Amino acid sequence: MNRDTFIRDVLRLGAVGATNWLAQKVSAGVISGALDNENDHVLVLIQLIGGNDGLNTIIPINHWDQLVLHRGNVLPNKKDVIQCNNHIGFHPSAKALHDLMQQQKMCIIQGVGYENPNRSHFRSMDIWNTASPSNQYWTSGWLGRYLDIIHPNYPTAYPNIKYPDPLVVSIGNDVAETCQGNSHQFSYALSSFSQLTEKIGEQHREIGEVSGNYNSLIDFLSQSAKLTNALSGSINTLKQKGKNYITYPNSELAAQLGMVAQLINAGAKTKVYTLTLGGFDTHAYQVDKDNSNEGNHPSLLRMLGDSLTAFLEDLKRSGNHKRVLGMVYSEFGRQIKSNKSFGTDHGDAAPVFIFGDGLKHQNIGDTPNILEELPDQAGINTNIDFKQVYFEILQSWFKLEQSNINKVFMAKDSLQKLQIF
């Protein structure tokens, strides 16, 4: 992390965030944290960037003839589809995902989206990150508001004995928008363990030497630098202590999940890990034109399944498998009709995957209904609002009380439960 990057990241809070942070200071040594029913549960979020083609991931085989009519040039060979029941089958490259479902380690939630969908990458992901209505613009993320509730004094007196580690670790160069609180960003960006060797302390001294009429901002930057230094030291200690119990596949996502597992296996107190996997904006050559079983999208599905399989096995061998829940999601699905470039264009709803140990159900929601006659640019209809998934995680996994869940969603009414657990 160089000086410019550091200043850029902390300044993302803005003047209001900095002012609020200064105003909320309390005496040093205070240990915050007011989780209603605190547990050691961990959440791992994997965002598929670009819009995953759900119809070529979990295939509604009961509508195979209609699928051939609308998207025959991107469908895999029917004989190779891994059939689960009379309604759905997995793409042949997603065998590992299918196997996880059979082992009760994965739950498919069909038709997940939101009312009045937006097909802009940036706007749609903003809606998913903030859990806002599609016609409103919110500046805090849903997990950021959750963390605001249970850590109201953050970052004052953090880290501490009770919370020695980052509350959120974002694997990559950027912090997670979903973990942006009302005043503070809760996530610590970690691109690699080698990043920890950088001399952040020298950057702190450079910032402290700035002069002018910006005392409050400089104080804010200085305190942020101290926090970053302390959290970096914590991660470095965990890196030395933790280990992986298996050898991971050779892919970027597998390497990132290996880092997460190493921290979890070391006993990190981190509650949330965020990761991303790009490449899902498959407008052209989503599949090979000469072999529709293979191509860019099938390779991504294979990488995802193999990486998750390794991650869950690592956690099982370390004894942490019952502590960790994961969610795989994308900003939208793809249109039902493919295009002439062996690809698909921006759509609406798509499946969400929940992964972990001993899930109650393996398939939730109705299989998409594919009609023979479709308007141009038709997408999959939303059957389940993504906020219902978030609600289930907050209530059933993190054990947050209903009154606080309402604060997270800025709503008075509770959402319908999905009974994932």
C-alpha positions in Angstrom: 0.0 0.0 0.0 1.7 3.2 -1.1 1.0 6.6 0.4 -1.4 7.8 -2.4 -3.4 4.6 -2.2 -3.6 4.9 1.6 -4.9 8.5 1.5 -7.3 7.6 -1.3 -8.8 4.7 0.8 -9.3 6.7 4.0 -10.6 9.8 2.2 -13.4 7.6 0.8 -15.1 8.2 4.1 -15.4 11.9 3.2 -15.5 14.9 5.4 -18.8 13.9 7.0 -17.4 10.4 7.9 -14.2 12.0 9.3 -16.2 14.5 11.4 -18.5 11.8 12.7 -15.5 9.6 13.6 -13.9 12.4 15.5 -17.2 13.2 17.3 -17.7 9.6 18.4 -14.4 9.3 20.2 -14.5 7.8 23.6 -11.8 7.1 26.2 -9.1 4.8 25.1 -9.4 1.2 26.2 -13.2 0.9 25.9 -14.1 -2.4 24.4 -17.2 -2.1 22.1 -19.4 -4.7 20.7 -23.0 -5.4 21.5 -24.0 -8.4 19.5 -27.4 -9.7 20.8 -26.4 -13.3 20.8 -22.8 -13.4 20.0 -21.3 -16.5 18.4 -18.2 -17.4 16.4 -20.0 -17.7 13.1 -18.2 -16.5 10.0 -19.6 -15.3 6.6 -17.8 -15.6 3.3 -19.2 -13.5 0.4 -18.1 -14.3 -3.2 -19.3 -11.8 -5.8 -19.4 -13.0 -9.4 -18.6 -9.8 -11.3 -20.4 -9.2 -14.6 -23.7 -11.0 -14.3 -23.7 -14.8 -14.1 -25.7 -16.8 -16.7 -27.9 -18.7 -14.3 -29.7 -20.5 -17.1 -26.4 -22.1 -18.2 -25.4 -22.8 -14.6 -28.6 -24.4 -13.2 -30.4 -25.5 -16.3 -34.3 -25.9 -16.2 -34.2 -29.1 -18.2 -38.0 -29.4 -18.0 -38.0 -26.6 -20.5 -35.2 -28.0 -22.7 -37.0 -27.6 -26.0 -37.7 -23.9 -25.3 -34.1 -23.4 -24.2 -32.9 -24.8 -27.5 -35.3 -22.5 -29.3 -34.0 -19.4 -27.5 -30.4 -20.1 -26.7 -29.4 -23.2 -28.6 -25.9 -21.9 -29.5 -24.7 -21.6 -25.9 -26.4 -24.7 -24.3 -24.2 -27.7 -23.4 -24.9 -31.1 -25.0 -28.0 -32.4 -23.4 -26.5 -35.8 -22.7 -23.7 -34.2 -20.6 -26.0 -32.1 -18.4 -25.9 -33.4 -14.8 -29.5 -34.1 -13.9 -30.6 -33.5 -10.3 -34.3 -34.2 -10.8 -37.0 -33.8 -13.4 -36.7 -30.0 -13.3 -33.1 -28.9 -13.0 -29.6 -30.0 -14.0 -26.1 -28.6 -13.7 -23.9 -27.6 -16.5 -21.3 -30.4 -17.0 -18.5 -28.0 -16.0 -20.3 -27.4 -12.6 -20.0 -31.0 -11.5 -18.2 -29.9 -8.3 -21.1 -27.6 -7.4 -23.5 -30.5 -8.0 -21.5 -32.7 -5.8 -21.6 -30.1 -3.0 -25.3 -29.9 -3.2 -25.6 -33.7 -3.0 -23.5 -33.6 0.1 -25.8 -31.0 1.7 -23.0 -28.4 1.6 -24.8 -26.2 -1.0 -28.2 -24.7 -1.4 -29.5 -23.2 -4.6 -31.9 -20.3 -4.3 -33.7 -19.9 -7.6 -34.8 -16.6 -9.2 -33.2 -14.1 -6.8 -33.4 -10.5 -7.7 -35.3 -7.3 -6.8 -38.3 -5.3 -7.9 -37.8 -3.1 -10.9 -34.4 -4.5 -11.9 -31.6 -2.3 -13.3 -29.3 -3.8 -15.9 -26.4 -1.4 -15.3 -23.5 -3.3 -13.7 -22.7 -0.5 -11.3 -26.2 0.5 -10.3 -27.4 -3.1 -9.8 -24.4 -4.0 -7.7 -24.9 -0.9 -5.7 -28.5 -2.0 -5.0 -27.2 -5.5 -3.9 -24.5 -4.0 -1.7 -26.7 -1.4 0.1 -30.0 -3.4 0.1 -31.7 -0.3 -1.0 -34.9 -0.1 -3.1 -34.1 0.2 -6.8 -35.4 3.8 -6.8 -33.3 5.0 -3.8 -29.6 5.7 -3.4 -28.1 4.7 -0.1 -24.5 5.3 1.0 -24.0 2.5 3.5 -23.8 -1.3 2.9 -26.1 -3.8 4.6 -23.3 -5.5 6.4 -21.8 -2.1 7.3 -25.1 -1.2 9.0 -25.1 -4.5 10.8 -21.6 -3.8 12.1 -22.6 -0.3 13.1 -25.1 -1.8 15.4 -22.8 -4.3 17.2 -19.7 -2.1 17.1 -21.1 1.4 17.6 -17.8 3.0 18.8 -15.6 1.6 16.0 -12.8 2.5 15.2 -12.0 4.0 18.7 -10.0 1.5 20.8 -9.8 -1.1 18.0 -8.2 -3.5 17.8 -8.4 -4.7 21.4 -8.3 -7.8 23.5 -11.8 -8.9 22.5 -11.5 -7.9 18.9 -7.8 -8.2 18.0 -8.3 -8.7 14.3 -10.1 -6.9 11.4 -13.8 -7.2 11.6 -13.9 -7.7 7.8 -11.2 -8.8 5.5 -11.7 -8.0 1.8 -9.4 -10.2 -0.4 -8.1 -7.9 -3.1 -7.0 -4.3 -3.6 -10.3 -2.7 -2.6 -12.5 -2.5 0.5 -16.0 -3.9 0.2 -18.8 -1.5 -0.4 -21.2 -3.9 1.3 -19.2 -3.3 4.6 -19.3 0.5 4.4 -21.0 1.7 7.6 -22.8 5.0 8.1 -19.5 6.7 9.1 -16.8 4.0 8.7 -15.5 1.4 6.4 -15.2 -1.8 8.3 -13.1 -3.9 5.9 -9.4 -4.3 5.7 -8.2 -4.9 2.1 -5.6 -7.7 1.8 -4.4 -8.5 -1.7 -1.7 -11.0 -0.6 0.2 -11.9 2.6 3.3 -10.3 1.1 1.5 -7.0 1.4 2.1 -7.1 5.1 5.8 -6.4 4.8 5.2 -2.9 3.5 6.3 -0.1 5.8 3.0 1.5 6.6 4.5 3.2 9.7 6.7 5.4 7.4 3.6 6.5 5.6 2.0 7.5 8.9 5.0 9.8 9.7 4.7 11.4 6.2 1.0 12.1 6.8 1.7 13.6 10.2 4.2 16.1 8.8 1.5 17.8 6.6 0.9 21.3 7.8 -2.0 23.7 7.3 -5.6 24.3 8.5 -6.6 20.7 8.3 -5.9 19.5 11.8 -9.1 17.4 12.1 -8.5 15.6 8.8 -4.8 15.0 9.6 -5.8 13.7 13.0 -8.3 11.4 11.3 -5.6 10.2 8.8 -3.1 9.7 11.6 -5.5 7.6 13.6 -6.5 5.6 10.5 -2.8 4.9 9.9 -2.4 3.6 13.4 -5.4 1.3 13.0 -4.1 0.0 9.7 -0.7 -0.7 11.3 -2.3 -2.5 14.2 -4.5 -4.6 11.9 -1.6 -5.4 9.6 0.3 -6.7 12.6 -2.7 -8.9 13.6 -3.0 -10.4 10.1 0.8 -11.1 10.0 0.5 -12.9 13.3 -2.4 -15.0 12.0 -0.5 -15.8 8.8 2.4 -17.2 10.8 0.1 -19.2 13.0 -2.4 -20.6 10.5 -2.0 -23.2 7.8 -3.9 -24.9 5.0 -4.6 -28.6 5.5 -4.9 -29.4 1.8 -3.4 -28.4 -1.5 -5.6 -25.9 -3.5 -6.2 -25.9 -7.2 -4.2 -23.6 -9.3 -6.5 -20.6 -9.8 -6.8 -17.1 -8.4 -10.1 -17.8 -6.6 -8.6 -20.9 -5.0 -5.6 -19.0 -3.8 -7.8 -16.3 -2.3 -10.0 -18.9 -0.5 -6.8 -20.5 0.7 -5.8 -17.2 2.3 -9.3 -17.0 4.0 -9.0 -20.6 5.3 -5.5 -20.0 6.6 -6.8 -17.0 8.7 -9.9 -18.9 9.9 -7.7 -21.9 10.8 -5.4 -19.6 12.8 -8.3 -18.6 15.0 -9.0 -15.1 13.5 -11.9 -13.2 15.1 -12.9 -11.8 11.7 -16.6 -12.1 11.1 -16.8 -11.4 7.3 -14.6 -12.2 4.4 -15.4 -10.8 0.9 -14.0 -12.0 -2.4 -14.7 -11.4 -6.1 -14.4 -13.5 -9.3 -14.6 -11.6 -12.5 -15.2 -12.5 -16.1 -19.0 -13.1 -16.1 -20.0 -10.3 -18.5 -20.2 -12.9 -21.4 -21.6 -10.9 -24.3 -19.5 -12.8 -26.8 -18.0 -16.3 -26.9 -19.4 -17.3 -23.6 -18.8 -20.8 -25.0 -16.6 -22.2 -27.7 -18.4 -22.1 -31.0 -17.2 -25.6 -31.8 -17.8 -27.1 -28.4 -20.5 -25.5 -26.3 -19.5 -27.6 -23.3 -16.4 -25.5 -23.0 -15.4 -21.9 -23.1 -15.1 -18.8 -20.9 -18.2 -19.4 -18.8 -17.8 -23.2 -18.3 -14.2 -22.5 -17.2 -15.4 -20.0 -14.6 -18.0 -22.5 -13.3 -15.3 -25.2 -13.0 -13.0 -22.8 -11.1 -15.8 -21.8 -8.7 -16.8 -25.4 -7.9 -13.3 -26.7 -7.5 -12.3 -23.8 -5.3 -15.3 -24.1 -3.0 -14.8 -27.8 -2.7 -11.1 -27.3 -1.6 -12.1 -24.6 0.8 -14.8 -26.6 2.5 -12.5 -29.6 2.8 -9.8 -27.5 4.3 -12.2 -26.2 6.9 -13.4 -29.7 7.6 -9.9 -31.0 8.3 -9.2 -28.0 10.6 -12.5 -28.5 12.5 -13.9 -25.1 11.4 -16.5 -26.3 8.9 -19.5 -25.7 11.2 -18.5 -22.1 11.8 -18.5 -20.9 8.2 -21.3 -20.0 5.9 -20.8 -18.6 2.4 -22.9 -16.9 -0.3 -22.2 -16.7 -4.1 -24.1 -14.0 -5.9 -23.9 -11.7 -8.9 -25.5 -8.3 -9.8 -27.9 -9.9 -12.3 -28.4 -12.9 -14.6 -28.5 -13.0 -18.4 -31.3 -12.7 -20.9 -33.1 -15.9 -21.9 -32.3 -15.4 -25.6 -28.6 -15.7 -26.5 -27.1 -13.5 -29.2 -25.4 -14.4 -32.5 -21.9 -14.0 -30.9 -22.3 -17.2 -28.8 -23.0 -15.0 -25.8 -25.7 -13.5 -23.7 -26.7 -10.0 -22.6 -27.7 -8.4 -19.3 -30.7 -9.9 -17.7 -32.5 -9.8 -14.4 -32.8 -12.6 -11.7 -30.4 -15.4 -11.2 -29.6 -18.2 -8.8 -27.7 -17.5 -5.5 -25.7 -20.2 -3.9 -25.3 -20.7 -0.1 -22.5 -23.0 0.9 -21.6 -24.5 4.3 -22.0 -27.6 6.4 -25.4 -29.3 6.9 -27.7 -27.0 5.1 -31.4 -27.8 5.6 -32.5 -27.5 2.0 -30.6 -28.0 -1.3 -33.1 -26.2 -3.6 -35.3 -23.2 -2.7 -37.6 -21.3 -5.1 -39.4 -22.1 -8.3 -37.5 -23.3 -11.4 -37.6 -20.6 -14.1 -40.5 -20.9 -16.5 -39.3 -20.6 -20.1 -42.1 -19.8 -22.6 -41.9 -20.5 -26.3 -43.0 -16.9 -27.1 -40.8 -14.3 -25.5 -40.4 -10.5 -25.9 -37.0 -9.3 -27.0 -34.5 -8.9 -24.1 -36.6 -11.0 -21.7 -34.9 -12.0 -18.5 -35.8 -14.4 -15.7 -38.5 -13.0 -13.3 -37.7 -12.4 -9.7 -39.3 -14.9 -7.4 -37.2 -14.2 -4.3 -36.0 -10.8 -3.2 -32.3 -10.9 -2.3 -33.0 -9.1 0.9 -34.8 -12.3 2.1 -31.4 -14.1 1.8 -29.7 -11.3 3.8 -32.5 -11.5 6.4 -31.9 -15.2 6.8 -28.2 -14.7 7.3 -28.6 -12.0 9.9 -31.4 -13.7 11.9 -30.5 -17.4 11.6 -26.7 -17.3 11.2 -25.6 -14.1 13.1 -28.6 -14.3 15.6 -29.5 -10.7 15.3 -32.7 -9.6 17.0 -35.6 -8.5 14.8 -35.5 -4.9 16.0 -31.9 -4.6 14.9 -32.6 -6.4 11.6 -35.2 -3.7 10.9 -32.5 -1.1 11.4 -30.3 -2.8 8.9 -33.0 -2.7 6.3 -34.4 0.6 7.4 -37.8 -1.0 7.4 -40.6 -1.8 9.9 -41.8 -5.0 8.5 -39.9 -8.3 8.7 -39.1 -10.2 5.5 -40.3 -13.7 4.7 -38.0 -16.5 6.0 -36.4 -18.9 3.5 -35.6 -21.7 6.0 -32.1 -22.2 4.6 -30.8 -23.6 7.9 
